[in-house]
Amino acid sequence: LFWTARSMSAKGALTTLTLNNTGSSDLTGVQVTLDLTFPASATASVGAPAGWACNRTIHSTFVCTSTKLVRGGSSHDFNVTVKPQRQFLSTDVLHFSARATVLTDPISGDTTAEMTLP
């Protein structure tokens, strides 16, 4: 897992979380949990890649579940958008954290990622 900051301005932030299955084995039962920290007046959304379903569990947490096999060597991008009610202040900090859980992961320990903006 890794985060990429695509853009951030007073009007919003767009980031991408990429899940890579770097192994040769297909994975089943993959879940990605995204925990976001942002100002209370802001809103967030997660755009799921094909073959995934994302649901908000609480205000700032999303759980995305694969609906099919995660093939060996494949990459999956989750687009995360955070928009302020009016605009972000220069003192606002956004924190993005993610962890993946896999029923059939032969390599554990490479399943978390964090990023803070700005």
Salt bridges, closest charged atoms under 4 A:
ASP26 OD2 - ARG71 NH1 2.63
ASP35 OD2 - ARG99 NH1 2.74
GLU114 OE1 - HIS95 NE2 2.91
